[in-house]
Amino acid sequence: MARLTFHGAAQTVTGSKYLVEVDGARVLVDCGLFQGLKELRLRNWAPFPVSPQSIDAVVLTHAHIDHIGYLPRLVRDGFRGPVFATPATESLAELLLLDSAHNQEEEAAYANRKGYSKHKPALPLYDTGDAKRALRRFRSVHRDEWFHPAAPLRARYHDTGHLLGSCMVEIEWGQGDSQRRIVFSGDVGRYGAPLYHDPQPPPACDYLVCESTYGNREHPDVDILDQLCDVVQKSIRRGGVMLMASFAVGRAQQLIYLLQVLMDDGRIPNIPIVLDSPMAASGMEIYRYYASEHDLSEGLTVRPDFQFSFDRVRITRNVAESKAVNKMMGPGVIISSSGMMTGGRILHHLRQRLPDERNTIVLGGFMAAGTRGRALQEGAPTIRMFGSDVPVRAAVVEVSSLSAHAGHSELLRWLAPLPPPRRVFLTHGELSSSMALAEELHRTRGWDTLVPEHRQFVDLDADPEPER
Ligand SMILES: [Zn+2]
């Protein structure tokens, strides 16, 4: 018996969790937190449909919270197996899970202080202790090496160029004619993106679970440096500060790298950059430690002697320093988390900066439905936070070339060399996006595609071999 169940990221972009069951073995691929709409976030609080004790192992594709952020809760509820990840993913996960636990604790404490939660007392989904217990279960595996999450399954990672350490994972079982292979794309990165290598092509497989965040949307065909340069110059002319939402790792480092290139090339003046995130200093260390994994060669006019450094960045190390950022006058850049403005210190900056028309709020990635980031993207006149409505007078600018996700044609380029699988499941996209890609792959390549529903399961030995 081989079965795949979609416990998250089905017709939505968060909560990635795919359960693979083969001959009694149970492996969960990704263990993400649901974010955004309340009906999605409530799923984080429902008991996991499969007993966590009965899961043999977790295999993580990369460290973004929508792929790992449920792990402390799974461990709290009884999961005791190993968690496989690349070394860089493990390092980032340590940072991000502790950050996430801290945010959960802060939000619960704030709600209790202000009394605006319906729950008395408001409790965190998990705490720092749960995150630490989850981190002790990690086992590092390198890309391109087979590992064994649970017999009879063997697995192997390949680079997807989406985040430091990010991977797709192929999982295989059986021998000869009964051998089957399923590939989980994780999040597919961009071609020619600063800092990251191009995604490797997917290995031939019987089944593919493919992300479809931008299944029906293109990124504009613009040079990322030109676009960013333009946004910074406009922000300077407005006279305020530029506020950018990002997790402590990932886009923050990419943005700092690009700003540094623009300053070195004299295209923008030397303006202060503040990275205000409790974990940012450690995030910088991780990026320095894994410097050999960066690709600094593409898409940029980088001189051969370019050094990846963060010397021009001011990192806040405590609440007092963070509060001092409130006094910062323009021009300048503030980078703060969380990425979709669902929590974290960015909220305090938004509350202060949104009502002033001189400021610029930069949206640099996918904003899930129901997040404050999406509301800003859609031009909301006010944003609700800390129990009140804050007016939006600042300029809101999208820099979509900063997205870490493959756009529509990049997904097609990534899929181009793949021989037809028996079946392809489109996940990690909003319904219209996943459906559009499913229909296109069916129409143009004759693939058997499905956009699964939440908690839908499929038997993996029922499908006939496609004609190749
Ligand atoms: Zn991701």
Boltz pocket constraint, residues with backbone or C-beta under 6 A from the ligand:
constraints:
  - pocket:
      binder: B
      contacts: [[A, 62], [A, 64], [A, 67], [A, 162], [A, 163], [A, 187]]
      max_distance: 6.0
